[in-house]
Amino acid sequence: MTESAVTAVQQGPKPFSSYERMIAWRYLRARRKETFISVIAGFSFTGIMLGVATLIIVMAVMNGFRSELLTRILGINGHVIMQPMDRPLDDYDNVIKRIDAVPGVSFAIPVVEGQVLGQGNVGQGTGTLVRGLREEDIKKLQLVAKNVKQGTFANFDKAGGVAIGTRMAENLGLGIGDKLTLMSLDGDVTPLGVSPRVKSYPVVAIFQIGMSEYDASIALMPLDEAQLYFNQEGKVQSIEIFANNPDNVDALKKPIEDAAQRPLMLTDWRQRNVTFFSALQVERNVMFMILTLIVLVAALNIISGLIMLVKDKGRDIAILRTMGATRNSVLRIFLMTGAAIGVSGTIAGVALGVLVCLNVERIRQFFSWLSGTTLFNPELYFLSTLPAKMDFNETFSVILMALFLSFLATLFPAWRAAKLDPVEALRYE
């Protein structure tokens, strides 16, 4: 120990003084006979780093999933769905004009939809959700209108064709101009019973929303043609209302009911997707709790490493105490030793987590190429790319949690070092 450090001990140093930091740093450095202790410290550092990084990455991916799915679900489906109760919606034009005037409503569109079987040039056919929309309304759906890969929506109302998603086009072997055959069991009534309605439509546009379920199952049809196909001449099944703020739909329901001027049933996007988003929230919370255990295990490694360090440094602690070092000084030395592992591991984990989140899609593509398999299959996970969206408050919470567990883990070993009796420690040396 240097002369200045000895003088600092004898004079009663200030908390976290230079000599305390120097001793704490020396205890962190590996020596030949302390290799095992150093290995435990290294495992503790690695565990905290990987735990923090994993938490940040998983939470960011879960947030990305929710955000991307919400954007796509609300980009093509109304935030509030209005369905008639007393009589059919045959006056939908007038109702829409009144609803459009409601403050907070972005726009409202009439919809006719039905489930049919779609058949193309190849494959066995696929379940298809046909949505009858007007050309002017499709242009309002930016998620569809701005993601046309082939063809165009120009003159869609008079083209007599349909628009389909990229995955449906791929699965059925369809291109622009090819015929999509639709078969509905709700067909025409004949003396022999109800005969299925079968009709073919040329493909005039192919779009890509980015959500595989929609790209593989939705076909857009001109509203007039859909009304004829589904026996809904002059009326629609529902009016879909898009709000300026989707989270504020509860406040819009009463004004919408007043504007409709008729009995109706309103359902919002949260009611229609409550099971899906609740499952995502539960999974997110469970993953957070499970991954927190990684950081907890790493913190326990700090405890074991510091306890072994205290036993190994018993003689040094006794000498410091006989030179005038207080119990609090010894406590602070070992607090800094353990905290250094936790703080450095947390910082490294945050850096690693942010780096992975910023390049998560490139990493997925690399491992897909390396393994020769499709990681994150769009058919199973709905989205065509792996999303990651970091939330500042969430990341800050992870950092605080890791630092808290790290500091908590140092308390018992540091207290044990401070309580060490110098006479007893020197007696058995």
Phi, psi and omega in degrees: 000139183287163181297322180295323179293320178297317179298321180296322180295315184292330183272000181074082187291160176287157179302138179057041179287175184297325182288325176294319179294323180296315181293318178300319179293322179294326178290336178281336182281137183281138171241169187301316183277355181249024185299318182297318178297320179295323178296318178298318177298321178295318176296321178298314178300313181296319180297315179294318179300310182292323179296313179295315180298316181296318178300313181297316182294311182297316179296322179294319179293319178297319176296319179297318176304308184297316182295314182293316179296319180297318179299317183284321178296316181279348180281341182236343178249146180294151178284329174229129179255125180252123179235144184285157178240321185267320182209165183298159177277074178264354177247036188297329180298314180292320179297318181296321179299319180289323180290323179299335181277354180287128178299134182098347178268127179281306176193164177228144183226143175278144184223136167239126182218158179195156180266127181224177173257124180257135181231133179242214182278334180225169176084175183267003185096161183214151175296132186229131174263109180271126177242117178274117182225153174278153180302318181296329180282325177298323179295335177284336178276086187300328181297331178267310186298327183266006182233040176278121182269325178218150179075199183204157174267002179297133180059033184296322183297328184256357184286335179071021181239191181230160174244135183231166178279163184296321182290325175294318178299320179291316183292326183260001179065043184250146173228182179299129180094340178288161184263130171257119181266126181248134179235124179241134178287339178274074187256215184272144178274126180234168177301337180266004181119192180274123179262138179301144177269123180236125179210146181252143180228138176288147177276119183254345180204147176234122183244166177223106180282329181102357174249114192301325181297319179287318181295339183260350189228348185259134172235128179264133183230146175306141185302316181299319181291322179294324178296321177291317185295321183260017178057046180236039185303127175077007180214167178232162181277329183201164171241124180260127186249129179254127183262155175295325178233104183300333180283354184250026186292333181299321181289344183269342188298315181295312177299326179293318178299319179294320181289329182292328178058039179193157177295136181205168177243127181248132172230140180255175186295332180288322178292323182285337183237023186298319181295318183295308184286332175293320177296320177298318181293317178297315180298321180296315180294319180294318179298322179297316181294319181294315183287337175297333179297331177297314179295323179296318178297319177297322177295323176295328175296325177298318180300310182296320180295318181289324177298318177294324179293321179297317179295321181289329184259021181303317180294319179297319180296318179298317180296318178299320180293320180290337178277354176116000179292137181277167176299321180296325179296315178296320178301316182293324180300312182283334172297316179293324180297312180288321182295329179299321178295314181295316182293314181294321178295321179294315179298315179296322179294319178297316180298315179295317180297316179296319180298316180292318181299322181288340183233026187296323181289321176296321179295318178299316180296322179297313181290331174295317178293321182293320183270345181074015179236166179268105174276140182062062182296123181301332181291335180263326188251011172072318184264151184275344177229160179274113184271154174212123181227108181281138176250126185299313182298321180292316179297320178297322178296321177297317180297313180299318180298316180294317179294320180298313180296323180294314179294321179297323181292337183274346187296310184296311178299321180293319177297321179295322178293320181292330182275357183296129179278119183298325180296314179294323181294319181283335184296323187260014176279000000 
